[in-house]
Amino acid sequence: MLYKAVFHINAKEEFSMNQGLNNVTNLLLDITEHEHDIIILFNGPAVSMVAWDDCLPYLERIKDLKDQGVRFQACRNALKKFEVSPDNLIEECEIIPAGITALIDLQNDDFAYIKP
């Protein structure tokens, strides 16, 4: 079975970030025998959580999840709105044009939507 899920983080809060990382970690521990396509998508003010300054407390966990195939995405529209420079994002994070459109597309592609 292929597990497909997108975890949507849109609040700039320590709780939301930790909850999202914990959810993904627990999922991966439970599906070790299965393939997966897991995305953590940041939009709204949460895009700053994957910028260097705000991300430092989470960086090792993010790197570990990235090594396990988890993808990290940040909304370009939110980066502009909240004045976060794309050059300041951690290298583990890819920029996508519009988080809201990506969420719809992923759900149409049978990704489970999870809001930590």
C-alpha distance (Angstrom), angle and dihedral (degrees) to the residues before:
residue distance angle dihedral
M1 . . .
L2 3.78 . .
Y3 3.80 114.8 .
K4 3.81 112.2 -150.6
A5 3.79 120.0 -177.4
V6 3.77 140.4 153.4
F7 3.79 118.2 -153.3
H8 3.81 109.9 -154.5
I9 3.79 118.0 -150.1
N10 3.79 115.3 179.3
A11 3.81 103.7 150.9
K12 3.77 123.7 85.2
E13 3.79 93.3 -133.7
E14 3.77 133.6 125.9
F15 3.81 89.4 -136.5
S16 3.82 94.2 55.2
M17 3.78 92.7 46.8
N18 3.80 94.0 48.3
Q19 3.79 92.0 44.0
G20 3.80 91.7 51.6
L21 3.81 93.7 47.8
N22 3.81 90.5 45.7
N23 3.82 91.9 49.6
V24 3.80 92.1 51.8
T25 3.81 93.1 44.5
N26 3.81 91.4 51.0
L27 3.79 91.9 46.7
L28 3.80 92.1 52.1
L29 3.80 90.8 49.1
D30 3.80 89.6 53.3
I31 3.82 97.6 46.8
T32 3.80 101.2 43.5
E33 3.81 91.5 133.9
H34 3.81 94.1 51.6
E35 3.78 137.3 73.3
H36 3.77 117.1 -113.2
D37 3.77 144.1 -169.1
I38 3.80 106.2 -162.4
I39 3.81 125.3 173.8
I40 3.78 130.0 -175.5
L41 3.79 105.8 -157.8
F42 3.81 121.5 -163.9
N43 3.79 122.8 -162.1
G44 3.77 137.2 149.4
P45 3.80 114.7 28.8
A46 3.81 90.0 -24.6
V47 3.82 91.0 80.3
S48 3.79 87.8 84.9
M49 3.82 88.3 63.5
V50 3.82 88.5 75.2
A51 3.79 94.1 47.2
W52 3.79 115.5 101.6
D53 3.81 98.6 -108.1
D54 3.81 97.1 50.8
C55 3.79 96.0 32.9
L56 3.80 101.2 58.9
P57 3.84 95.7 94.8
Y58 3.83 89.6 54.0
L59 3.79 102.0 35.8
E60 3.81 98.9 101.9
R61 3.80 91.7 49.0
I62 3.79 90.8 47.9
K63 3.80 91.7 50.0
D64 3.79 90.6 49.2
L65 3.81 92.0 50.8
K66 3.82 91.1 45.7
D67 3.82 88.5 53.6
Q68 3.82 87.0 55.3
G69 3.81 91.4 54.6
V70 3.80 101.0 -95.9
R71 3.79 113.0 147.0
F72 3.80 123.0 -142.5
Q73 3.80 119.5 -154.4
A74 3.80 133.7 -176.2
C75 3.79 126.1 -163.8
R76 3.81 114.0 -116.8
N77 3.83 90.9 -151.0
A78 3.81 90.7 55.9
L79 3.79 91.9 46.3
K80 3.81 88.6 57.4
K81 3.81 94.8 42.7
F82 3.80 94.5 49.1
E83 3.80 94.1 38.0
V84 3.79 97.0 -119.5
S85 3.79 111.8 153.9
P86 3.81 113.9 -129.4
D87 3.81 86.1 -138.6
N88 3.80 88.7 63.2
L89 3.82 95.3 58.0
I90 3.77 120.2 106.9
E91 3.79 113.3 -102.3
E92 3.81 91.7 -116.4
C93 3.80 90.3 68.6
E94 3.79 125.5 81.1
I95 3.79 123.0 -156.0
I96 3.79 118.0 -124.9
P97 3.81 124.3 -169.1
A98 3.82 100.1 -119.1
G99 3.79 126.3 4.1
I100 3.79 94.7 -157.8
T101 3.80 92.3 54.1
A102 3.80 91.0 46.7
L103 3.81 90.6 52.3
I104 3.80 91.1 53.5
D105 3.81 92.8 45.1
L106 3.80 92.4 48.7
Q107 3.80 92.8 49.5
N108 3.81 89.3 49.0
D109 3.82 85.9 52.9
D110 3.84 90.2 56.5
F111 3.81 97.9 -99.6
A112 3.79 113.1 150.8
Y113 3.80 111.1 -120.8
I114 3.79 113.4 -134.2
K115 3.79 124.2 -177.2
P116 3.80 109.8 -166.7
